[in-house]
Amino acid sequence: MAAYNVTEVFFRPPEVARLSSALPAELHCAMQRLLARSRTGCVFVPIRSMQYIGVVDRTEIVFVDSQAYAFQGEQGGRLIVIAWQPCPVPGRASLAEPVPCEVVFYAPGFADVQRRLVGELKRALQDLEQRTRDAELPAQGARILPFVRPRAGPTR
């Protein structure tokens, strides 16, 4: 059977807000384990309880609503609503220490979603690890493009 590579398109809207946070160590380690098994350096994690998809790569984790789709010109893709940008500290004293992280919001009003993502992503990663323990991860890639929201025109 021939291997194939699927590349999904994601749009990065302008940043709305940013805050400093930390990722629990076990969450960070689970993502690193999955990335180590990925041929593309990218892992798609379905978060079914929220109907979101987490897209993990070596520099960030982006979250998209799996039901929302947008177009810019002829290109279609999903809009990123939140991104986690881990800032691992070289020489961490322990693998059990949280990993500093910047949380970037691309839409207003997502603070509750952000809090919920931490627990739901942990469960989704555990599920994905169990399902794929003895199998190869799908060869999936992500292309992230800037997204410019259309300006609202005058109403009639």
Beta strands, then each sheet from edge to edge (+ up, - down):
strand 1: 6-12
strand 2: 17-23
strand 3: 42-47
strand 4: 52-57
strand 5: 61-65
strand 6: 70-72
strand 7: 75-86
strand 8: 99-105
strand 9: 140-146
sheet 1: 2+ 8- 7+ 1+ 9+
sheet 2: 2+ 8- 7+ 5- 4+ 3-
sheet 3: 2+ 8- 7+ 6-
end
